């Protein structure tokens, strides 16, 4: 295999070759590190590259596999970690000068789990400052660029993770999602991003943005790879009070189950209202693929999503203002104007409005569960628009809005973005598949069936 | 091209939505987010009037239902 073939292989394709010794984790890691060396200056996907540590881990994986201690499909696979996760002995900036020199003495739970599964950590990926924004145009650590068009944003806040995975600078990455931050950059960069159910994956060691809206999940080039990463990440952790002890299924078991006699709902109200015509067209075409696969596809109405978004905004901004209150008071100069203004505005909402938003959350969660009951999944565009141009002075949030994604942070349901086409100018488009609580396996199954039936996963950007 | 709200309109949004009097400079500074945040405040107020008075705040309820494609392999504490 050429270095480029290796770099754009899927985890699922590489794993058997690593298991048998036909391929070495050292060669795989070197191939990806070479691409990082070659392209990171342009993409700004990584804040910190851990080349020495990665090579050391790759050699250890090679020895372990050779000695018959194969740990599973992530063993020897190089992955990236959003710089919002604590990494023991490695600088963790959260994309902010406030933490420019912070070296944690512990790993976030999910980093621990990736290491335990044998993954090789390549480095820490760039992000929107403090994960509070959708462009990843970080004024402190550089503007992250989209591998499909380097004049465009990759989305955010997990833009570095998305750019790295799409550009062949990692096989998978950790993202975090408070309103859009896994799914929207996944859509913008033509990769897969899974936001699990609230409580499914531990957030211990991840900088909060909004305690009740934050989620942790994988970003990969294929749905099967997302399932493989989820298998390592999911499960109870007593160190995260929001984490639940709930059965963890085999996420790959149903991936090839198909969609015959499955019911797919199409949520048109709200989610298609402000959609770019090319995005809407790609999603309509995807509905035809679902029908061809034997699924019943029908329009459905979810409860008041305008209200879900509004209440989600109130909760997100209020909790973010609460979390950052002391730093904002003591070191306002360490925040960009954009983030400082957003935090200022978070404190505008009153306690009454916050409580009313949480009361609405209960009602809308129940109503949405009821509306989704007849369906195996409900689909809609991930982002109403494709990636937007990087333009200084133009506020990214004006165009790259978390409109279609934030409601599912608010009501906690699992949602995945899977590539569903390209615009005429070659920018990726994402389809969002939403499932019932803790049914990540169902969401992955629907996304996998669609992915297999379409050519999008075989296209890679040219850098 | 969507028309931009005037500074006076932004100040009105802040008064109606948050009970805050912003200076012209502040209104301009928060221009990018203020309309959406004001709209959120208005929707919250409208919805609050429709909520059953016994409905408590969730703060924060984790879902417990299982989807119909989840393969249950027993509870695990990892």
Interface residues (C-beta under 8 A of the other chain):
Chain A: X197 X198 X199 X211 X212 X235 X236 X237 X242 X244 X245 X246 X247 X248 X249 X250 X253 X254 X304 X306 X307 X309 X310 X311 X313 X314 X317 X341 X342 X344 X345 X348 X349 X350 X353 X355 X356 X357 X358 X359 X360 X361 X362 X363 X365 X369 X376 X395 X397 X398 X412 X413 X414 X435 X436 X437 X438 X439 X440 X441 X442 X445
Chain B: X14 X17 X18 X19 X20 X29 X30 X32 X33 X34 X36 X37 X39 X40 X41 X43 X44 X45 X47 X48 X51 X52 X55 X56 X57 X58 X59 X60 X61 X62 X63 X64 X65 X66 X67 X68 X69 X70 X71 X72 X73 X74 X75 X76 X77 X78
